[in-house]
């Protein structure tokens, strides 16, 4: 045994330890091999736990703008995604109304251009059985390998357009992320027009974490249930409008820390409309017209909606905001604010006391011309009788947004976009690493990163202990 006096302490081998020393060399070799094996397994386990989580990226783009020459706001731009909220036709120039990317459905694989929409819940696709005014103008999904469910749906939008059909289940691939038996709304009867997003758009991918519709299962719900991602997040980067290439990316399962500056401002989903309806609402504690607070505004939930190309607000808010915009005038006929085509008044909004701004030119759009001069409208749009606040693409182009769909802990992380990073890669479906050599930093709302570091330390400690014990058997 060890004596308390460090100078006098000694150790004499017992009979058992003497016998151990007298074992053949092959036994010692086996012990050493066992040591190496266990140490390697423990260490490799620790490394595996800290390896970057698998990520899947879809590059998205906006169709080329096609400006009409008509005065005013008539036309056919009142399409499906605008009419989620508005019952009139708006922004005839806006054939750049949203971000489309590629998904793959079924077996054999069928590729489709779709809108990635955080303001909707389900995958909606045009069926080859579709009957309706615009069906023939859109690509069609053929239900080769799908299975029928006992459910169907019927959706009507604010402008009277509608879609209906069965809910089917099929294999879906999003940026290389494969989802088996995912529900799809198979549009067989329709009065929907997706042409405003450009030629070849066949539907949308809804990215709400849950659906308010009974028996409907959105893709994020399946991803979460089947544990298809190590990190239950997807991150949205939409390139700033001043960049020549209009695109961006939806990154599933990780965070690209080269796309933003500073730290993410984590804001929980609103306790009311957000958690109750499974929608991406977070509470904003302030709103500003330039540097002046918008009169009458108090804390309210705002929807982060990639499927909307404007910022939608209640009428009273729109009136108060535009009082701070020189030259703004409201048209009751067109239900928009006409504004000068140049100006300095920013739109501002704050979350957790941190203010984010949209430059003037990012919320103003050209809507035609009059007597040779451009006519511009504000994209801060009044919603009539609807008391809703929606942050669409003009705001989302200013920030990097991380949507965390962890059950019971859903939140959105926000940070200013890194305008020096212009590496968007090629458009289309991509399961490759983030372009531009970006580093993915997985972050989990439940502290998975910290636990993995602790796991590595404990694994290495365990390896050391085992090594010591085994070494003592043949030292």
C-alpha positions in Angstrom: 0.0 0.0 0.0 1.0 3.6 -0.3 2.4 5.2 2.9 1.6 8.7 3.9 5.2 9.8 4.0 6.2 10.5 0.4 9.9 9.8 1.1 9.4 6.4 2.8 6.6 5.1 0.7 7.3 2.0 -1.2 5.5 -0.6 -3.2 6.0 -4.3 -3.2 4.4 -6.5 -5.8 1.9 -9.0 -4.4 1.8 -12.6 -5.5 -0.9 -11.8 -8.0 1.0 -9.0 -9.5 4.1 -11.1 -9.7 2.2 -13.8 -11.5 0.9 -11.1 -13.8 4.4 -10.0 -14.6 5.4 -13.6 -15.4 2.7 -14.0 -18.0 3.9 -14.6 -21.6 4.7 -11.7 -23.9 1.7 -12.6 -26.0 -0.6 -11.7 -23.2 1.1 -8.3 -22.8 0.7 -7.8 -26.6 -2.9 -8.6 -26.4 -3.4 -6.1 -23.6 -1.7 -3.4 -25.5 -3.8 -4.2 -28.6 -6.9 -4.0 -26.4 -5.7 -0.7 -25.1 -5.2 0.7 -28.6 -8.6 -0.5 -29.7 -10.6 0.9 -26.8 -8.7 4.2 -26.9 -9.3 4.5 -30.6 -13.0 3.7 -30.2 -13.5 6.2 -27.4 -11.5 8.9 -29.1 -13.1 8.4 -32.5 -16.5 8.6 -30.7 -15.5 11.9 -29.2 -14.4 13.2 -32.6 -17.6 12.0 -34.2 -19.7 13.9 -31.7 -18.0 17.2 -32.5 -17.9 16.8 -36.3 -20.0 19.4 -38.1 -23.6 18.2 -38.5 -24.7 17.2 -41.9 -26.2 20.2 -43.8 -28.2 20.4 -47.0 -28.4 23.5 -49.1 -30.7 24.7 -51.8 -29.7 27.7 -53.9 -32.6 30.0 -54.7 -33.0 32.9 -57.2 -35.5 35.5 -58.2 -36.8 35.7 -61.8 -35.7 38.6 -63.9 -37.8 41.8 -63.3 -40.2 42.6 -66.2 -41.5 46.1 -65.8 -44.8 47.0 -67.5 -45.5 50.3 -69.1 -49.0 50.7 -67.7 -49.9 53.5 -65.4 -51.2 52.4 -62.0 -51.4 49.0 -60.6 -53.7 46.9 -62.7 -52.5 43.6 -64.1 -52.1 39.9 -63.1 -49.6 40.1 -60.3 -52.2 39.2 -57.7 -51.0 35.7 -57.5 -51.2 32.9 -55.0 -48.5 34.1 -52.6 -49.5 37.8 -52.6 -53.1 36.8 -52.2 -52.4 34.9 -49.0 -53.0 38.3 -47.5 -54.4 40.7 -50.2 -57.5 40.5 -52.3 -56.4 43.0 -54.9 -53.8 43.0 -57.7 -50.6 44.7 -56.7 -47.2 45.6 -58.3 -47.5 44.7 -61.9 -43.7 45.0 -62.2 -43.2 42.4 -59.7 -42.2 39.3 -61.6 -39.4 39.2 -59.1 -41.8 38.2 -56.3 -40.1 35.5 -54.4 -37.3 33.0 -54.3 -37.5 29.7 -56.2 -35.3 26.6 -55.9 -35.4 23.0 -56.9 -36.9 20.0 -55.2 -37.1 16.4 -56.4 -40.2 14.3 -56.0 -41.0 10.6 -56.4 -39.4 7.7 -58.2 -38.3 8.0 -60.9 -37.2 11.4 -59.7 -39.0 14.5 -61.0 -37.4 17.9 -60.5 -39.5 21.1 -60.0 -38.9 24.8 -59.5 -40.8 25.8 -56.4 -41.1 28.8 -54.1 -39.6 28.3 -50.6 -42.2 29.9 -48.3 -41.9 30.2 -44.5 -45.4 31.6 -44.5 -47.0 28.4 -45.7 -47.1 24.9 -44.2 -47.3 22.2 -46.9 -45.6 21.2 -50.2 -48.0 22.2 -52.9 -47.5 20.9 -56.5 -49.4 20.9 -59.7 -50.7 17.5 -60.7 -50.7 16.0 -64.2 -54.4 15.5 -63.5 -54.9 19.2 -62.9 -57.9 20.9 -64.5 -58.3 24.6 -64.5 -57.4 27.9 -66.3 -53.7 27.9 -65.6 -53.0 24.2 -65.2 -51.6 23.7 -68.7 -49.1 26.5 -68.3 -47.3 24.9 -65.3 -45.1 21.8 -65.0 -46.9 18.7 -63.7 -46.1 16.2 -61.0 -46.9 12.6 -61.9 -47.9 10.4 -59.0 -45.8 7.3 -60.0 -44.6 6.1 -56.6 -46.9 8.0 -54.3 -49.4 6.5 -52.0 -52.9 8.0 -51.5 -54.0 9.2 -48.1 -57.7 9.4 -47.0 -57.4 13.2 -46.9 -58.0 16.0 -49.3 -58.0 19.7 -49.2 -59.5 22.9 -50.6 -57.8 26.2 -50.3 -59.3 29.6 -51.1 -57.2 32.8 -51.2 -58.1 36.5 -50.7 -58.5 37.3 -54.4 -60.9 34.3 -55.0 -58.3 32.0 -56.5 -58.3 28.5 -55.2 -56.8 25.0 -55.4 -58.0 21.6 -54.4 -57.0 17.9 -54.6 -55.9 14.9 -52.6 -53.1 14.7 -50.1 -50.6 12.1 -51.2 -47.3 10.8 -49.7 -44.1 10.5 -51.7 -40.3 10.8 -51.4 -39.1 14.3 -51.4 -35.5 15.5 -51.7 -34.6 19.1 -50.7 -31.0 20.0 -51.3 -30.0 16.3 -50.9 -32.1 15.9 -47.7 -34.4 12.9 -48.4 -37.7 12.8 -46.7 -39.7 9.5 -47.1 -43.5 9.4 -47.1 -43.9 13.1 -47.0 -47.3 14.5 -47.5 -47.9 16.6 -50.7 -50.9 18.6 -51.7 -51.5 17.3 -55.2 -53.4 20.1 -57.1 -55.9 18.5 -59.4 -58.4 21.4 -59.6 -57.1 24.9 -59.6 -57.6 28.5 -60.5 -54.1 29.4 -59.2 -51.6 31.3 -61.4 -47.9 30.8 -60.5 -46.6 32.5 -63.6 -45.8 35.7 -61.6 -42.8 33.8 -60.2 -41.5 33.2 -63.8 -41.8 30.3 -66.2 -41.6 26.8 -64.9 -42.7 27.3 -61.3 -44.8 24.3 -60.3 -45.7 25.0 -56.6 -44.2 25.8 -53.2 -42.5 24.2 -50.3 -44.1 25.4 -47.0 -41.7 25.8 -44.1 -44.0 26.3 -41.2 -43.0 24.0 -38.3 -46.6 22.8 -37.9 -49.9 23.0 -39.8 -53.1 24.5 -38.4 -55.0 22.0 -40.7 -56.1 18.7 -39.2 -54.2 15.7 -40.5 -51.8 17.8 -42.5 -48.1 17.0 -41.9 -45.6 19.7 -43.2 -42.1 18.7 -44.2 -40.5 20.3 -41.1 -42.8 18.1 -38.9 -41.6 15.0 -40.7 -37.9 16.1 -40.5 -38.3 16.7 -36.8 -40.1 13.4 -36.1 -37.8 11.3 -38.1 -34.7 13.1 -36.7 -33.3 13.7 -40.1 -31.1 16.6 -39.0 -28.7 16.9 -36.1 -29.7 20.5 -35.7 -33.4 21.3 -36.1 -32.7 24.6 -37.9 -32.8 26.0 -41.3 -31.0 29.3 -42.2 -32.1 31.8 -44.8 -29.8 34.1 -46.7 -31.2 36.4 -49.4 -28.6 38.4 -51.2 -28.8 42.2 -50.6 -30.6 44.0 -53.4 -27.6 46.1 -54.2 -25.7 43.0 -55.3 -26.0 42.2 -59.0 -26.8 38.6 -58.5 -30.3 38.2 -57.0 -30.3 34.9 -55.2 -29.6 33.3 -51.9 -29.8 30.0 -50.1 -31.8 27.9 -47.6 -29.4 25.8 -45.5 -31.0 22.9 -43.6 -29.3 21.6 -40.5 -26.7 24.3 -39.9 -25.7 27.9 -39.8 -23.2 29.6 -42.2 -21.4 32.1 -40.0 -19.7 33.8 -43.0 -23.1 35.2 -44.1 -23.7 37.5 -41.1 -21.8 39.8 -38.7 -22.0 39.8 -34.9 -24.0 37.4 -32.8 -27.4 36.0 -33.5 -30.2 37.8 -31.7 -32.4 34.9 -30.5 -36.1 35.7 -30.3 -38.6 33.1 -29.2 -41.7 32.4 -31.2 -44.7 34.5 -30.1 -46.7 32.9 -27.3 -50.0 33.7 -29.0 -50.4 33.5 -32.7 -46.9 31.9 -33.3 -47.1 28.8 -31.1 -50.9 28.4 -31.5 -50.8 28.3 -35.3 -47.3 26.9 -35.8 -46.3 30.1 -37.7 -43.0 32.0 -37.6 -44.2 35.0 -35.6 -41.8 36.8 -33.2 -42.6 39.9 -31.1 -41.1 43.3 -32.2 -40.8 45.8 -29.4 -40.4 48.9 -31.6 -41.0 50.2 -35.2 -39.6 53.3 -36.8 -40.0 55.7 -39.7 -36.4 56.9 -40.1 -35.3 57.6 -36.5 -38.8 58.4 -35.2 -41.0 55.7 -33.6 -44.2 54.9 -35.5 -47.0 56.6 -33.7 -49.4 54.3 -32.0 -47.3 51.2 -32.4 -46.9 48.9 -29.4 -45.3 45.4 -29.1 -46.8 43.1 -31.7 -46.0 39.8 -33.4 -44.5 39.9 -36.9 -44.4 37.0 -39.4 -41.1 36.2 -41.1 -42.3 35.3 -44.5 -40.0 34.4 -47.4 -43.0 34.0 -49.7 -44.0 37.6 -49.6 -42.3 40.4 -51.5 -43.4 43.3 -49.3 -43.8 44.4 -45.7 -47.5 44.1 -44.8 -49.0 46.1 -41.9 -52.3 47.3 -40.6 -53.7 50.4 -42.2 -53.2 52.6 -39.2 -49.5 51.6 -39.0 -49.0 52.3 -42.8 -50.6 55.7 -42.4 -48.4 56.6 -39.4 -45.2 55.3 -41.1 -45.7 57.1 -44.4 -46.3 60.4 -42.6 -42.5 60.3 -42.1 -41.8 59.7 -45.8 -41.6 63.0 -47.8 -43.9 63.0 -50.8 -45.8 59.9 -49.9 -49.5 59.8 -51.0 -52.1 57.1 -50.6 -54.2 55.8 -53.5 -57.6 54.4 -52.3 -58.1 53.0 -55.8 -54.8 51.1 -55.9 -54.6 50.6 -52.1 -50.9 51.5 -52.1 -48.7 54.5 -51.2 -47.1 56.3 -54.2 -43.7 57.6 -53.2 -40.8 59.4 -54.8 -38.4 57.0 -56.5 -35.5 58.3 -54.3 -35.3 59.2 -50.7 -33.6 58.6 -47.3 -36.3 57.4 -44.9 -35.5 54.0 -43.6 -38.0 51.4 -42.2 -36.8 50.3 -38.8 -37.9 47.5 -36.4 -36.4 46.2 -33.2 -36.3 42.8 -31.5 -35.0 42.4 -28.0 -34.1 46.1 -28.1 -31.9 45.7 -31.2 -32.9 47.8 -34.2 -32.7 46.6 -37.8 -33.2 48.9 -40.8 -34.4 48.6 -44.4 -32.9 51.3 -46.7 -35.4 53.4 -48.7 -34.5 51.9 -52.1 -35.1 48.4 -50.7 -38.7 49.0 -49.8 -39.6 51.1 -52.9 -40.5 49.5 -56.3 -41.0 50.9 -59.8 -44.5 50.2 -60.9 -44.5 51.6 -64.4 -44.1 55.2 -65.8 -46.1 58.3 -66.5 -45.2 60.9 -69.1 -41.8 59.2 -69.4 -41.1 59.4 -65.7 -40.9 56.3 -63.4 -43.8 55.7 -61.0 -42.8 54.2 -57.7 -44.8 52.6 -54.8 -43.9 51.8 -51.3 -43.6 48.1 -50.3 -44.8 49.0 -46.8 -48.3 47.8 -47.7 -51.6 48.4 -45.8 -53.6 45.3 -45.2 -57.0 46.9 -45.0 -59.1 45.3 -42.3 -56.4 42.7 -41.4 -54.5 43.4 -38.2 -51.4 41.5 -39.3 -47.7 42.4 -39.5 -45.6 40.6 -42.1 -41.9 40.9 -42.8 -41.3 39.8 -46.3 -38.3 39.9 -48.6 -37.4 43.7 -48.3 -36.6 43.1 -44.6 -35.2 39.5 -45.0 -32.6 40.7 -47.4 -31.1 42.8 -44.6 -30.6 39.9 -42.1 -29.5 36.4 -41.8 -32.3 34.4 -40.3 -32.0 31.1 -38.5 -35.4 29.3 -38.0 -35.2 26.9 -35.1 -38.0 24.4 -35.1 -37.1 22.5 -31.9 -40.5 21.4 -30.4 -41.3 23.6 -27.4 -38.3 25.9 -28.0 -38.9 27.4 -31.5 -37.2 30.7 -32.2 -35.7 32.8 -34.9 -32.1 34.0 -34.7 -31.3 37.3 -36.5 -28.1 39.0 -37.4 -27.1 41.7 -39.9 -26.2 40.3 -43.2 -22.5 40.2 -44.2 -22.6 42.3 -47.4 -19.0 41.4 -48.3 -19.9 37.8 -48.8 -21.2 37.4 -52.3 -20.5 33.7 -52.9 -23.8 32.3 -53.9 -22.7 29.4 -56.0 -24.7 28.0 -58.9 -28.5 28.2 -58.8 -30.4 25.0 -58.4 -30.4 21.8 -56.3 -27.2 21.3 -54.4 -26.2 18.8 -51.7 -22.6 20.1 -51.8 -20.8 22.1 -49.0 -21.7 25.8 -48.8 -20.1 27.7 -51.7 -17.2 30.0 -51.1 -15.5 27.7 -48.5 -18.0 28.8 -45.9 -17.7 27.3 -42.4 -20.8 25.7 -41.0 -21.3 26.3 -37.3 -24.1 24.0 -36.0 -26.0 25.5 -33.1 -28.8 23.9 -31.2 -31.4 25.5 -29.0 -30.9 22.8 -26.4 -27.2 23.2 -26.0 -26.1 20.3 -28.1 -22.8 21.9 -29.1 -21.8 22.4 -25.5 -22.9 18.8 -24.6 -20.8 17.4 -27.4 -17.7 19.3 -26.2 -18.3 17.9 -22.8 -18.9 14.4 -24.3 -15.5 14.7 -26.0 -13.7 15.6 -22.8 -15.4 12.8 -20.9 -14.6 10.3 -23.7 -10.9 11.4 -23.7 -10.8 11.2 -19.9 -12.3 7.7 -20.1 -9.8 6.7 -22.7 -7.0 7.9 -20.4 -8.3 6.0 -17.4 -8.7 2.8 -19.4 -5.2 3.3 -20.8 -3.7 3.7 -17.4 -5.5 0.6 -16.1 -4.3 -1.5 -19.0 -0.8 -0.1 -18.9 -0.5 -1.0 -15.3 -1.1 -4.6 -16.2 2.1 -4.9 -18.2 4.4 -2.1 -16.9 
